[in-house]
Amino acid sequence: MSTADRLPRLLALVPYLMSHPGAQVPEVAKIFGLSEKQLIDDLQLVWMCGLPGHTPGDLIDVSWDGGEIVIDNADTIARPLRLGVDEASALLVALRMLAEMPEFGERDALARVIAKFEQASVEGAAAVSSQVAVEVDATPDALPTVNEALRRGRRLSLRYYVPGRDEITPREVDPMRLVVVDGRSYLSGWCYRAEAVRLFRLDRMLTVEMLDVAADPPADAVSEEVTSGVFRPSPTDELVELELTPAGRWVAEYYPCEQVEELGEGRLRVALRARDQGWLVRLALRLGDTGRVLSPGSLAASVREAATSALSRYASVP
């Protein structure tokens, strides 16, 4: 983990421990999303921090014998850091978006949280966030219809565009919840065509109609977890190797990669999986000269064929 990640955590860890005397190592590790070893490594670093002079009386005193964390001589950094204008504004915008979600039932409580946060946040954050209008990138009428179906527990009929196969498919879906990932809104629901829970991007719904049928997903249907993104390759999907120039490195950041190898001069070799070779062809064409397919050979041949076909169309234009 980088120093840039660790420093803010340490500055939050010390005030937390000062305000929670007797906190246990497993409990604190869970709260901060760390393993117990990572937390102890942090505590060992805290033990070497303090005021200039570096005498025993200047350094923070911390121990964790028996699993109970005891910290002392850290009054100078006992107060938690305040959020900056950009951080506070982003959080306020997210809270206001949450208030618009149909599945969120504690709107009164959330309104009080937003009001208190606006009052306590750094000056200017409330004004900046109030100038941001959050709009869902969706087909007209898709969001109101989806919201109404979720509220009333009704089935939806969709005409849905699947870019991986470049086709439009009819779907009947029992809606389960609405989620936002990377600025895109998705409906999570039981799809009768796939006979499984699926995510549907609202801006890919060409038409959406609420049916006079009660939504009745199977009892064991579980809405997909999206904290790590919506792209979920399978171990059985084809493994593809790409070489990327510095301008193409965004692929390693945007898609889950099984392997990432630095080649020098900013170049990368990555390995990723995808079930649809058509999608990979379009990715390779999008990369252009910022990336090339190393394997499999069949994919490289498909990319060359698609590029040649596209170029021939330009040559035929008078």
Disulfide bonds with the S-S distance in Angstrom:
none
